[in-house]
Amino acid sequence: MIKKHVFLFWTYLLMVSGFSQTNKIFKSIEEAKQAPIDSVINLDLSGQRLKQIPLEILQFKKLQHLNLAKNKLTDLPESFHFNELTTLNLEKNKFTSFPDEICKLTELKQLFIGRNEIAKIPACIGDLSELIVLDVWLNVLVDLPDELMHLKKLEHLDLRGMNFNDKFQGAWNNRLSWVKIEFDKSCDCAY
């Protein structure tokens, strides 16, 4: 009987410690791999000079928050898919195009992809119906896709660091009237 209680006690402790790790921010793949796989919901691999996404992260199917900011990433693998991911931070990388793989992350609520060299947001952005925050500051965008108007839950759109004229800004403020759009002061400067 005592052995059974000891076993139950240790089982309970292991369960509680597993659940407590769901609030933990894992700072490396190695650290995350030591936790129960379903307890890894918050992974921060920012500032690690990554040139490619470590494929080991794909095993963390319960991932909700992924920070890959301040690396040297240029693309995402085709297998980059997380059913529960709500926050993705890709700021300050080397992206020259918006990765289509992002559009498959249909539970995404916050996307930070500023300070890259992205020239175009694809039409598939309209598939991200849960998106609340879209932060694309300091890219090289010259236009926005009409599909942004499909994002009825969008509350915040950061377009600072790019020179959009008054006409463009006014048009998009009207088209996305429910969204707080941040623009820099426009300049219709003649060069």
Buried (B, 14 or more C-beta within 10 A) or exposed (E): EEEEEEEEEEEEEEEEEEEEBBEBEBBEBEEBEEBBEEBBBBBBBBEBEBEEBBEEBBEBEBBBBBBBBBBEBBBBBEEBBBEEBBBBBBBBBEBEBBBEBBBBBEBBBBBBBBBBEBEBBBEBBBBBEBBBBBBBBBBEBEEBBEBBBBBEEBEBBBBBBBEBEEEBBEEBEEEBEEBEBEBBEBEEEEE
